[in-house]
Amino acid sequence: MGVVIFLFSYLGNWLDDNHPSTKVYYVKILVMVGVVLALYNVIRQVNEINKK
């Protein structure tokens, strides 16, 4: 879970550094996407464990 969030955060920081003229804060958007994907993955795995 932490790895996914870290990778999206790193990508967001990289995009912010390489595209400074835009008004979009990529790091905020991508961190939220990373959190949602990580939580989705955890919920999916817990549901799979409960089926067994």
C-alpha positions as CSV (number, residue, x, y, z in Angstrom):
1,M,0.0,0.0,0.0
2,G,2.8,2.4,0.9
3,V,4.7,1.6,-2.2
4,V,1.8,2.5,-4.5
5,I,1.3,5.8,-2.7
6,F,5.0,6.5,-2.8
7,L,5.3,5.8,-6.5
8,F,2.3,8.1,-7.3
9,S,3.8,10.8,-5.1
10,Y,7.2,10.5,-6.8
11,L,5.6,10.7,-10.2
12,G,3.6,13.8,-9.1
13,N,6.7,15.5,-7.9
14,W,8.5,14.7,-11.1
15,L,5.7,16.1,-13.2
16,D,5.5,19.2,-11.0
17,D,9.3,19.8,-11.4
18,N,9.3,19.2,-15.2
19,H,6.1,21.2,-15.9
20,P,6.3,24.2,-13.6
21,S,4.3,26.6,-15.8
22,T,1.0,24.7,-15.4
23,K,-1.4,25.6,-12.6
24,V,-2.1,22.0,-11.9
25,Y,-0.6,20.4,-8.8
26,Y,0.1,16.9,-10.1
27,V,1.4,15.6,-6.7
28,K,-1.9,16.3,-5.0
29,I,-3.9,14.6,-7.7
30,L,-1.7,11.6,-8.1
31,V,-1.3,11.0,-4.3
32,M,-5.1,10.9,-4.1
33,V,-5.3,8.4,-7.0
34,G,-2.6,6.3,-5.3
35,V,-4.5,6.2,-2.0
36,V,-7.7,5.2,-3.8
37,L,-6.0,2.5,-5.8
38,A,-4.2,1.2,-2.7
39,L,-7.4,1.1,-0.6
40,Y,-9.2,-0.6,-3.5
41,N,-6.5,-3.3,-3.6
42,V,-6.6,-3.9,0.2
43,I,-10.4,-4.2,0.2
44,R,-10.3,-6.6,-2.8
45,Q,-7.7,-8.7,-1.0
46,V,-9.7,-8.8,2.3
47,N,-12.9,-9.8,0.4
48,E,-10.9,-12.6,-1.3
49,I,-9.6,-13.8,2.1
50,N,-13.1,-13.8,3.6
51,K,-14.4,-16.0,0.7
52,K,-12.0,-18.8,1.7
